[in-house]
Amino acid sequence: MPWVKDEGVQSIRDRPQAINTRDTTGHLEADSIVGKRNEPDKILVIIDRASRFVRLGLVRHGTAAEVASLFAKWQDNNVGILMLSVTTDQGYEFSALPKQLSGRLYACDPGKPYPKGQVEHVNKLIRQYIPKGVSLRDVTQAKLDWVALQLNSRVRKRLGWKSPLTVLSEMTDRTVKSKANLPFCSKLPAVARLCKPCSAISVFVPA
């Protein structure tokens, strides 16, 4: 796709090895899943590589503008995981992201989605709640929020029999302590809330 040649996009081959360690929250993978054939509706799926915390968004018309709007909304909420990097495939729905995530957006090679294996796996889990081929026209954002909550509350063997919510809280708490020189709001003690003027990087928000 032509958009992957934009200045703000980097090849998956140039993604730093440190991202693969999953030692830090904020390195995300994104994908979209569809419903019934020939319907434009899509579900935007974002997952944190370290904690496996997932966020779902309804893309009613399947457009790149809607996807970009969801990213902007989640950043503006200003709570939670730092958006250090985002890895996507070369789907058209991500074509509006290079300017929004310039320098932090990595695109997989065509037909090779394995560098974003976490989101590919969680797509299969989502299908337990929204089967493949089912129309998304009656699916609401509230339903997607509920599905995300079920997935984020489910304990995982790979996480030491902890849930993504628990791991996210623990890892975020460690990040907060390592950045103790920054001022924080105190409204949400379990998940750090960075004051907007202090945040050099946009944030990804658990609902």
PyMOL commands that set and color helices and strands:
alter all, ss='L'
color gray80, all
select helices_A, chain A and resi 2-5+12-14+17-21+64-76+92-94+97-100+114-126+141-153+157-159+164-178+196-198
alter helices_A, ss='H'
color red, helices_A
select strands_A, chain A and resi 9-11+27-34+42-48+54-59+81-82+85-88+105-107+203-204
alter strands_A, ss='S'
color yellow, strands_A
deselect
rebuild
show_as cartoon
